[in-house]
Amino acid sequence: MVVLRLLGSWFLIAAMIAIVFDGTKSMGNPDHWVITSFADHWRNLHPGSFEALMIATESGLHPLVWDPLLLGIMALPGWLFTGGIGVLLFYLGRKRTRMNIYSN
């Protein structure tokens, strides 16, 4: 469970980096807020792996899995996508309390 909380904290750190990235891009243009999708962040950081995932998904599963499903999920803002995964990992890795149930 410690591993899930560690991974969750890394994803939350990535979410903070993504929101700071969007915030600094927005400082240059005060008229509107810049929101970068997770897919755009991934394409900018490592385009080869993004294309490899696209090819593997379209050839291994089905082309419809890639275009409406995965691209729709990755169209979320980068901070929301990574933050959501981080919160989910924290929830899955939480310390569960043992509950004593007594019956008469």
C-alpha positions in Angstrom: 0.0 0.0 0.0 2.9 2.3 0.5 3.8 1.9 -3.2 0.3 3.2 -4.2 0.6 6.2 -2.0 4.1 6.9 -3.4 2.8 6.7 -6.9 -0.1 8.8 -6.0 2.2 11.5 -4.6 4.2 11.5 -7.8 1.1 11.9 -9.9 -0.1 14.8 -7.7 3.3 16.4 -8.1 3.0 16.0 -11.8 -0.5 17.7 -11.6 1.0 20.6 -9.7 3.7 21.0 -12.4 1.0 20.9 -15.1 -1.1 23.6 -13.5 2.0 25.8 -12.9 2.8 25.2 -16.6 -0.6 26.4 -17.6 -0.5 29.3 -15.2 2.8 30.6 -16.5 1.5 30.4 -20.0 -1.5 32.3 -19.0 0.5 35.1 -17.4 1.7 36.2 -20.8 -1.9 36.6 -22.0 -4.1 38.0 -19.3 -7.3 37.8 -21.4 -7.8 34.1 -21.1 -6.6 31.0 -19.2 -4.4 28.6 -21.1 -5.4 24.9 -20.6 -3.1 22.2 -22.0 -4.5 18.7 -22.4 -2.8 15.7 -21.1 -2.3 14.5 -24.7 -0.5 17.7 -25.6 1.8 17.4 -22.6 2.6 13.8 -23.6 3.2 14.7 -27.2 5.5 17.5 -26.2 7.5 15.4 -23.7 7.8 12.2 -25.6 6.1 12.0 -29.0 7.5 8.6 -29.9 5.8 6.8 -27.0 2.5 8.6 -27.8 2.6 7.4 -31.4 3.6 3.9 -30.3 0.6 3.7 -28.0 -1.6 4.9 -30.8 -0.3 2.2 -33.2 -0.5 -0.5 -30.6 -4.0 0.4 -29.6 -5.3 0.6 -33.1 -3.7 -2.6 -34.3 -4.0 -4.6 -31.1 -7.5 -3.7 -29.9 -9.7 -1.6 -32.2 -9.4 1.8 -33.8 -12.5 3.0 -32.0 -10.8 2.4 -28.7 -8.1 4.9 -29.5 -10.0 7.7 -31.2 -13.2 8.3 -29.2 -12.2 6.6 -25.9 -8.6 7.2 -25.1 -8.2 10.5 -26.9 -11.4 11.7 -25.2 -10.0 10.9 -21.8 -6.6 12.4 -22.7 -8.3 15.6 -23.8 -8.8 16.5 -20.2 -6.5 19.1 -18.8 -3.2 17.7 -17.8 -3.5 18.7 -14.1 -7.0 17.2 -13.9 -5.9 13.9 -15.5 -2.8 13.4 -13.4 -4.4 14.7 -10.3 -7.4 12.4 -10.7 -5.0 9.4 -11.0 -3.1 10.6 -8.0 -6.2 10.9 -5.8 -7.4 7.5 -7.0 -4.0 5.9 -6.1 -4.1 7.5 -2.7 -7.6 6.2 -2.1 -6.6 2.7 -3.2 -3.5 2.8 -1.0 -5.1 4.2 2.1 -4.7 2.6 5.5 -7.8 0.7 6.3 -9.0 0.6 9.9 -10.1 -2.8 11.3 -13.6 -2.8 12.5 -14.7 -5.1 15.3 -18.2 -6.3 14.9 -19.9 -7.8 17.9 -23.1 -9.7 17.8 -25.2 -10.8 20.7 
